[in-house]
Amino acid sequence: MALTEGLRPYAPLGVVPQLLLYIFKYATGPRAQQWWMDAAVYTAGPRRSHLREDWRAVLAGSPEDGLEVPPRGRRRLLAGFVVAAIRMRVSDIARPIWRPVDWLLATEQRTNTAMAAVVGGQAIYIVGDGGLGALATEIWEPCAILSGALFVLARWLRRLRGIELAPVDRTDTTGEE
């Protein structure tokens, strides 16, 4: 009997993910568990090699208190470790991508400049395509919608990334009272 015999390809997944799920489901021995643990730790990256001991302790449960993890629970924990390792690695890869976005969102002036550049580019495109009259009469709506969407997006990204703006000091610098 071939290993893939009896597997019906599920359209979104295909045969390969089903084969991996099949192997994961029936490979429950200590060597298979060790392999999945090593795969999860390797996927998490070299900076997280300490997770091996932590995850091994979680898998062991607490035998002295009579709390042992059943085989099905171990498979679920191992699957969770693999998913967590993948999420950690994706986070490591995405971190440098967020740096320019964080820099842009750090001050109101940079954010407004970027939004004005995008909306201005759209306005220039509209003027080039339909003329100045079209911009003033009927096509100003896309510019307004885009600027509103960018404003909401900037506020949401600031909240999501934990960026707080410093309060702006609006004192008079001319020396007059």
C-alpha positions in Angstrom: 0.0 0.0 0.0 1.5 3.3 -1.1 1.6 6.1 1.5 -0.5 8.4 -0.6 -3.1 5.7 -1.4 -6.4 6.6 0.2 -5.7 10.3 0.4 -8.2 12.3 -1.5 -6.7 15.6 -2.6 -8.4 18.5 -0.9 -8.5 21.2 -3.5 -7.1 24.1 -1.5 -4.4 22.0 0.2 -3.3 19.4 -2.3 -1.6 16.0 -1.6 1.6 17.3 0.0 0.1 19.1 3.0 -2.3 16.1 3.4 0.7 13.8 3.4 2.4 15.9 6.0 -0.7 15.9 8.2 -1.0 12.1 7.8 2.7 11.7 8.8 2.1 14.1 11.7 -1.0 12.3 12.8 0.5 8.8 12.9 4.1 9.5 13.8 3.6 9.6 17.6 6.7 7.7 18.8 9.4 9.4 20.9 11.7 9.7 17.8 9.0 11.4 15.8 8.2 13.7 18.6 11.9 14.6 18.9 12.1 15.2 15.2 9.1 17.6 15.3 10.6 19.3 18.3 13.9 19.7 16.5 12.1 21.0 13.3 10.2 23.6 15.4 13.3 24.8 17.2 15.3 24.9 13.9 12.5 26.9 12.3 12.3 29.3 15.2 15.9 30.3 14.5 19.3 30.2 16.3 18.4 33.0 18.8 15.6 30.8 20.2 17.4 27.5 20.8 16.4 27.9 24.5 12.8 27.0 23.6 13.8 23.3 23.2 14.0 22.8 27.0 10.9 24.9 27.6 8.8 23.0 25.0 10.2 19.7 26.2 9.1 20.5 29.8 5.6 21.4 28.5 5.4 18.1 26.6 6.4 16.2 29.7 3.7 17.6 31.7 4.0 17.1 35.5 4.3 13.4 36.2 5.0 14.0 39.9 1.6 15.6 40.2 -0.1 12.9 38.0 -0.5 15.3 35.1 0.6 13.6 31.9 -0.1 14.8 28.4 -1.9 12.2 26.3 -0.6 11.3 22.8 -3.2 13.4 21.1 -2.5 16.3 23.3 1.2 16.0 22.5 0.5 16.0 18.8 -1.5 19.2 19.3 1.2 20.8 21.4 3.9 19.8 18.8 1.7 21.3 16.0 1.3 24.5 18.1 5.1 24.6 18.6 5.6 24.3 14.8 3.1 27.0 14.1 4.6 29.3 16.8 8.1 28.7 15.3 6.8 29.7 11.8 5.2 32.8 13.2 8.4 33.8 15.0 10.4 33.4 11.9 7.9 35.4 9.8 8.1 38.1 12.5 11.9 38.1 12.3 11.6 38.5 8.5 9.0 41.3 8.7 10.7 43.4 11.3 13.1 45.2 8.9 10.2 45.9 6.6 8.3 47.8 9.4 11.3 50.1 10.2 10.6 52.7 7.4 6.8 52.6 8.2 7.5 53.2 11.9 9.9 56.1 10.9 7.2 57.6 8.7 4.5 57.3 11.4 6.7 58.6 14.2 5.9 62.3 13.5 2.7 64.0 12.2 4.7 66.0 9.7 6.2 63.0 7.9 2.8 61.2 7.9 1.1 64.3 6.4 3.8 64.7 3.9 3.5 61.1 2.7 -0.3 61.4 2.5 -0.1 64.7 0.6 2.4 63.1 -1.9 0.1 60.2 -2.5 -3.0 62.3 -2.9 -1.1 64.8 -5.0 0.1 62.1 -7.3 -3.5 60.9 -7.8 -4.6 64.5 -8.5 -1.8 64.9 -11.1 -2.9 61.7 -12.7 -6.5 62.9 -12.8 -5.6 66.3 -14.2 -3.5 64.7 -16.9 -6.3 62.3 -17.8 -9.4 64.5 -17.6 -8.1 68.0 -17.3 -8.3 70.6 -14.5 -12.0 71.0 -15.0 -12.6 67.3 -14.3 -10.6 67.6 -11.1 -12.6 70.6 -9.9 -16.0 69.3 -10.8 -16.5 65.5 -10.6 -13.3 63.7 -9.8 -12.3 65.3 -6.5 -14.1 62.6 -4.7 -11.5 59.9 -5.2 -8.9 62.3 -3.8 -11.0 63.0 -0.8 -11.8 59.3 -0.2 -8.1 58.4 -0.6 -7.0 61.1 1.9 -9.6 60.0 4.4 -8.6 56.4 4.0 -4.9 57.2 4.4 -5.7 59.3 7.6 -7.6 56.3 9.1 -4.8 53.9 8.0 -2.1 56.0 9.6 -4.1 56.2 12.9 -4.7 52.5 12.9 -1.1 51.6 12.1 0.1 53.9 14.9 -2.2 52.1 17.4 -1.2 48.7 16.0 2.5 49.4 16.2 2.3 51.2 19.5 3.6 54.5 18.2 2.6 57.5 20.4 3.2 61.0 19.1 4.9 63.5 21.4 2.8 66.4 22.4 3.5 69.4 20.2 4.7 72.6 22.0 2.7 75.4 20.5 4.3 78.3 22.4 5.0 81.6 20.7 8.6 81.8 19.6 8.6 85.5 18.6 8.9 86.7 22.2 5.6 88.6 22.1 3.0 88.0 24.6 
